[in-house]
């Protein structure tokens, strides 16, 4: 195996403008006092025109996204993982299931998607049934921070977009993913909470307002992957793209404030806007970084027949 390839994309240079994104300062008044709901509203109202329009305006394509993954990055994942029509893949944090269904439809592989969000799993299984793909793609409510309900070496690939930062006990999580992955299989995941600079406790509170989060120092994911037995293939810095998506997402929501407030309530709408402003500020200034990791389980890949 060759040494890891590390890609670095250029940072946003204008820090004076990045410090006050979207007309909002992230000062002492912006820390959130309670939890803000993102996922329940997004998945429960998946079919609502206002949420569909926001996804299209944010990403350029509607895949049911609630992450920092660009459409271009999404399109690269199947090839990076080496997926074929005989592959069996696992997605951690499937959300509405739309992306897994698209990958399965294009590649022809089988996929299992896991998530703890009830509305997301319900929507995902409805979409699979509507497309007559329930035998090929299935979605289960499962806490991926616990022991996974699969035999050793079940899957040819594992992918997870901006989800592992929500799971406690990362060494154990990587250990389980290593266990269920077959020899020669690849894992791809992104982490948007790599510490790149100083972050105040108010900013951490705002950035963490939508749920449980783990913030990691540079090199920690690489260390834990190696500890679990993986060989690191590549690390890509996609921080600039995350900043761009956060800005687009917030702007798209702001244009539809009246409709969203009617669904989410005033406090939740404003809380999510502050959350997205926080993501934009911290990533634009590269005080929080987003990396995409690809690693491999040692051994020769066994081709399914």
C-alpha positions as CSV (number, residue, x, y, z in Angstrom):
1,X,0.0,0.0,0.0
2,X,1.4,3.4,-1.0
3,X,1.7,6.2,1.6
4,X,-1.4,8.3,2.2
5,X,-2.2,11.1,-0.2
6,X,-3.1,14.3,1.5
7,X,-5.0,17.0,-0.5
8,X,-5.2,20.6,0.6
9,X,-7.6,23.0,-1.1
10,X,-7.1,26.8,-0.9
11,X,-8.7,28.6,2.0
12,X,-11.0,31.6,1.8
13,X,-8.6,34.4,2.2
14,X,-10.7,37.4,3.2
15,X,-10.9,36.9,6.9
16,X,-12.3,40.4,7.6
17,X,-15.5,39.5,5.6
18,X,-15.5,35.9,6.9
19,X,-15.6,37.1,10.5
20,X,-19.1,38.6,10.1
21,X,-20.8,36.2,7.7
22,X,-24.3,36.9,6.3
23,X,-24.6,40.1,8.3
24,X,-24.4,38.4,11.7
25,X,-21.8,38.6,14.3
26,X,-21.1,35.6,16.4
27,X,-20.5,37.3,19.8
28,X,-21.7,36.6,23.3
29,X,-25.3,37.0,22.3
30,X,-25.4,34.2,19.8
31,X,-24.8,31.1,22.0
32,X,-27.8,28.9,22.1
33,X,-29.5,28.2,25.4
34,X,-31.2,25.0,24.3
35,X,-31.3,22.4,21.5
36,X,-32.4,23.4,18.0
37,X,-34.1,20.9,15.8
38,X,-32.7,20.3,12.3
39,X,-33.3,16.7,11.4
40,X,-36.8,16.0,12.5
41,X,-38.2,19.0,10.6
42,X,-36.1,18.2,7.5
43,X,-37.1,14.5,7.4
44,X,-40.7,14.8,8.6
45,X,-41.3,17.5,6.0
46,X,-39.2,15.9,3.3
47,X,-41.9,16.2,0.6
48,X,-42.8,19.9,1.4
49,X,-42.0,22.2,-1.5
50,X,-40.2,24.7,0.7
51,X,-37.6,22.1,2.0
52,X,-37.2,20.7,-1.5
53,X,-36.5,24.1,-3.0
54,X,-34.0,24.8,-0.2
55,X,-32.1,21.6,-1.0
56,X,-31.9,22.4,-4.7
57,X,-30.8,26.0,-4.1
58,X,-28.2,24.8,-1.6
59,X,-26.7,21.8,-3.4
60,X,-27.9,22.2,-7.0
61,X,-29.6,18.8,-6.7
62,X,-32.1,17.3,-4.3
63,X,-30.8,14.2,-2.6
64,X,-32.5,14.9,0.7
65,X,-29.2,16.3,2.0
66,X,-28.6,17.8,5.5
67,X,-24.8,17.8,5.3
68,X,-21.8,19.7,4.0
69,X,-21.4,17.3,1.0
70,X,-21.3,19.0,-2.4
71,X,-23.0,17.4,-5.3
72,X,-19.6,16.8,-6.9
73,X,-18.3,15.1,-3.8
74,X,-21.4,12.9,-3.7
75,X,-20.9,11.7,-7.3
76,X,-17.3,10.7,-6.5
77,X,-18.1,8.5,-3.5
78,X,-19.1,5.3,-5.4
79,X,-15.9,5.2,-7.5
80,X,-13.7,6.1,-4.5
81,X,-15.2,3.1,-2.7
82,X,-14.9,0.8,-5.7
83,X,-18.6,0.0,-5.7
84,X,-19.9,-2.5,-8.4
85,X,-23.1,-4.2,-9.0
86,X,-22.1,-7.0,-6.7
87,X,-21.1,-4.8,-3.8
88,X,-22.9,-4.7,-0.5
89,X,-22.4,-1.3,1.3
90,X,-23.3,0.2,4.6
91,X,-24.2,3.8,5.2
92,X,-24.0,5.3,8.7
93,X,-26.4,8.2,9.1
94,X,-28.6,7.6,6.0
95,X,-31.2,10.3,6.9
96,X,-34.0,10.3,4.3
97,X,-32.2,7.6,2.3
98,X,-32.3,9.5,-0.9
99,X,-28.5,9.3,-1.5
100,X,-28.3,5.6,-0.8
101,X,-31.2,5.0,-3.2
102,X,-29.5,7.0,-5.9
103,X,-26.2,5.1,-5.5
104,X,-27.9,1.8,-5.6
105,X,-29.9,2.8,-8.6
106,X,-26.9,3.9,-10.6
107,X,-24.4,1.2,-9.5
108,X,-26.8,-1.7,-9.0
109,X,-25.3,-2.6,-5.5
110,X,-27.1,-3.4,-2.3
111,X,-27.1,-1.0,0.6
112,X,-28.2,-0.9,4.2
113,X,-28.7,2.5,5.7
114,X,-28.6,3.1,9.5
115,X,-29.9,6.1,11.5
116,X,-31.5,6.9,14.8
117,X,-33.9,9.5,13.4
118,X,-37.4,8.0,13.3
119,X,-38.8,10.4,10.7
120,X,-35.7,9.8,8.5
121,X,-36.0,6.1,8.5
122,X,-39.7,6.2,7.9
123,X,-39.2,8.5,4.9
124,X,-36.3,6.4,3.6
125,X,-38.3,3.1,3.6
126,X,-41.3,4.9,2.0
127,X,-39.0,6.1,-0.8
128,X,-37.5,2.6,-1.2
129,X,-41.0,1.1,-1.5
130,X,-42.2,3.7,-3.9
131,X,-39.2,2.9,-6.2
132,X,-39.6,-0.9,-5.8
133,X,-36.1,-1.0,-4.3
134,X,-36.9,-2.4,-0.9
135,X,-35.2,-5.7,-1.7
136,X,-32.1,-3.9,-2.8
137,X,-31.9,-1.1,-0.2
138,X,-33.2,-1.2,3.3
139,X,-33.1,1.2,6.2
140,X,-33.0,0.4,9.9
141,X,-33.2,2.4,13.1
142,X,-29.9,1.6,14.8
143,X,-27.5,3.4,17.1
144,X,-24.1,3.0,15.3
145,X,-22.2,3.9,18.5
146,X,-23.2,0.5,19.8
147,X,-22.3,-3.0,18.5
148,X,-23.7,-3.4,15.0
149,X,-26.2,-6.1,14.3
150,X,-24.1,-7.6,11.4
151,X,-21.7,-10.6,11.1
152,X,-18.0,-10.1,10.6
153,X,-16.9,-9.1,7.1
154,X,-20.5,-8.5,5.9
155,X,-19.9,-5.4,3.8
156,X,-17.6,-4.4,0.9
157,X,-17.7,-0.7,1.7
158,X,-18.9,1.7,4.4
159,X,-19.6,5.4,3.9
160,X,-20.8,8.2,6.2
161,X,-21.3,11.9,5.4
162,X,-20.8,14.2,8.4
163,X,-22.3,11.8,10.9
164,X,-19.5,10.2,12.9
165,X,-18.9,13.4,14.8
166,X,-22.4,12.8,16.3
167,X,-21.3,9.4,17.8
168,X,-19.6,8.9,21.1
169,X,-16.8,6.5,21.5
170,X,-15.1,6.8,18.2
171,X,-12.4,4.1,18.8
172,X,-15.2,1.6,19.4
173,X,-17.1,2.9,16.4
174,X,-14.1,2.4,14.1
175,X,-13.5,-1.0,15.6
176,X,-17.1,-2.1,14.7
177,X,-16.8,-0.7,11.2
178,X,-13.5,-2.6,10.8
179,X,-15.2,-5.8,12.0
180,X,-18.1,-5.7,9.6
181,X,-16.0,-4.6,6.6
182,X,-14.5,-7.4,4.4
183,X,-10.8,-7.6,3.6
184,X,-9.8,-5.0,1.0
185,X,-13.0,-3.1,1.6
186,X,-12.9,0.7,2.0
187,X,-14.5,3.2,4.4
188,X,-15.1,6.8,3.5
189,X,-16.3,9.4,6.0
190,X,-16.2,13.1,6.5
191,X,-15.6,15.1,9.7
192,X,-16.4,18.8,9.8
193,X,-15.3,19.3,13.4
194,X,-11.5,19.2,13.1
195,X,-10.1,22.0,15.3
196,X,-8.0,24.4,13.2
197,X,-7.8,27.4,15.6
198,X,-9.3,29.0,18.7
199,X,-13.0,28.6,19.2
200,X,-14.9,30.3,22.1
201,X,-17.3,28.5,24.4
202,X,-20.1,30.6,22.9
203,X,-19.2,29.5,19.4
204,X,-19.0,25.9,20.5
205,X,-22.5,26.2,22.0
206,X,-23.9,27.6,18.8
207,X,-22.1,25.1,16.6
208,X,-23.4,22.3,18.9
209,X,-27.0,23.5,19.2
210,X,-28.5,20.8,17.0
211,X,-27.2,17.8,18.9
212,X,-24.3,15.8,20.3
213,X,-20.9,16.6,18.8
214,X,-17.3,15.5,19.1
215,X,-14.6,18.0,18.2
216,X,-11.2,16.5,17.2
217,X,-7.6,17.8,17.0
218,X,-5.8,17.3,13.7
219,X,-4.4,13.8,13.3
220,X,-6.8,12.2,15.7
221,X,-8.9,10.4,13.1
222,X,-5.8,9.1,11.5
223,X,-4.6,7.8,14.8
224,X,-7.8,6.1,15.7
225,X,-8.1,4.6,12.2
226,X,-4.7,3.1,12.5
227,X,-5.4,1.8,16.0
228,X,-8.5,0.0,14.6
229,X,-6.4,-1.7,12.0
230,X,-7.2,0.5,8.9
231,X,-4.7,1.6,6.3
232,X,-5.2,5.3,5.5
233,X,-5.6,5.9,1.7
234,X,-6.3,9.6,1.5
235,X,-7.3,12.7,3.4
236,X,-9.0,15.6,1.5
237,X,-9.5,19.1,2.9
238,X,-13.0,20.2,1.9
239,X,-13.4,23.1,4.4
240,X,-14.0,25.7,1.8
241,X,-16.9,23.7,0.3
242,X,-18.5,23.4,3.8
243,X,-18.3,27.1,4.3
244,X,-20.0,27.7,0.9
245,X,-22.8,25.2,1.6
246,X,-23.5,26.7,5.0
247,X,-23.9,30.2,3.4
248,X,-26.1,28.9,0.6
249,X,-28.2,26.9,3.0
250,X,-28.8,29.9,5.3
251,X,-29.5,32.2,2.5
252,X,-32.0,29.8,0.9
253,X,-33.8,29.5,4.3
254,X,-33.8,33.2,4.9
255,X,-35.7,33.8,1.6
256,X,-38.4,31.4,2.9
257,X,-38.6,32.6,6.4
258,X,-42.3,33.0,6.6
259,X,-43.0,29.5,5.3
260,X,-40.4,27.9,7.5
261,X,-41.5,29.8,10.6
262,X,-45.0,28.4,10.1
263,X,-43.5,24.9,10.2
264,X,-40.6,25.2,12.7
265,X,-41.7,28.1,14.9
266,X,-39.9,31.4,15.2
267,X,-37.4,30.3,17.9
268,X,-36.3,27.2,16.0
269,X,-36.0,29.1,12.7
270,X,-33.7,31.7,14.2
271,X,-31.7,29.0,16.0
272,X,-31.0,27.2,12.8
273,X,-30.0,30.4,11.1
274,X,-27.5,31.1,13.9
275,X,-26.2,27.6,13.6
276,X,-25.6,27.9,9.9
277,X,-24.0,31.3,10.4
278,X,-21.7,29.7,13.0
279,X,-20.7,26.9,10.5
280,X,-20.0,29.5,7.9
281,X,-17.9,31.8,10.2
282,X,-15.8,29.0,11.7
283,X,-15.1,27.2,8.4
284,X,-14.5,30.4,6.5
285,X,-11.9,31.4,9.0
286,X,-10.6,27.8,9.1
287,X,-11.0,27.6,12.9
288,X,-13.0,24.4,12.2
289,X,-12.0,22.2,9.3
290,X,-13.7,19.6,7.3
291,X,-11.8,16.6,6.0
292,X,-12.9,13.6,4.0
293,X,-11.0,10.3,4.9
294,X,-10.7,7.2,2.9
295,X,-9.2,4.1,4.6
296,X,-8.9,0.4,3.7
297,X,-9.1,-2.9,5.6
298,X,-5.9,-4.8,4.9
299,X,-6.1,-7.9,2.8
300,X,-7.1,-8.9,-0.7
301,X,-10.7,-8.1,-1.6
302,X,-12.9,-11.1,-2.2
303,X,-15.0,-10.7,-5.3
304,X,-18.6,-11.8,-4.8
305,X,-20.0,-14.3,-7.4
